[in-house]
């Protein structure tokens, strides 16, 4: 993975994606990486890949979910 790998998301401000949010990337029920939102418009966004599981790539159909902090 290069340091500047960017992915484009099919969703943006309308889905709650805001600049600086960190998202977990899921394939099925498995987490394959994380990205940070670097641009967000009404219906689309761009994310900079922070990390990926070894030998993984983000593909069409993968899901980005906003990473939240859970208090116990």
N, C-alpha and C positions, 0 to 999 in steps of 0.2 A: 504494500500500500504506500502510495506517495503521501507526503505531508499535506498536500492540498487537494485531496479527493473530495469532490462535492457531488451530492445527489439532489435530485429534484423530487419534491413530494407533491402528490395529488391531494392537496389540502393546504389551507393557510390560516389566515386570520379568522375566517368563519368557523374553523374547527378548533380555535383557541391556540394556534401556534404563534408564538411571539418571539421576537429577536432575543437570543441568548438562552432560550430554553434548551435543556438537554433531553434528548429522546433516546429510548431504548429501541433497537431494531429487532423485530421478532420474525421468525420464520416458523409458522405453526406455533407451538408452545415453547420453542427454544429461542433464547436470546443469542443473537449473533454479533451484536455490536452496539455502539452508541454514536450519536451525532449531536451537534449543536446547531440550532437554527441561526443562520446568518442573514437571511432575508425572508420576509413573509408578506404576501399580498393577500387579497381577499380569498382567492381560490387556489393558491399554490405557494410553495415555500422552497427554500434551498437550505440544505444542511451540510456542514463540514463534518466529515467522518473523523471521530475522535479515536475509535479503536474498533477492531474486528477480530472475531475468533480466527485463529490460524486457518489459512487456505479457504476463507469465506469471501464472498463478494455479495454486495447488496444487489438484489434482483427485483424486477417487476413482480408485484404480488407480496413482497415483504411488507410488514406493517411497522410504522413508527409510532410509538406511544410515549407521551410525555412522562418523563421520569419524575416520580414524586418521592418525597421524604415521608416515611411512615413513623409516627411516634408510638411508642409502646405504652 
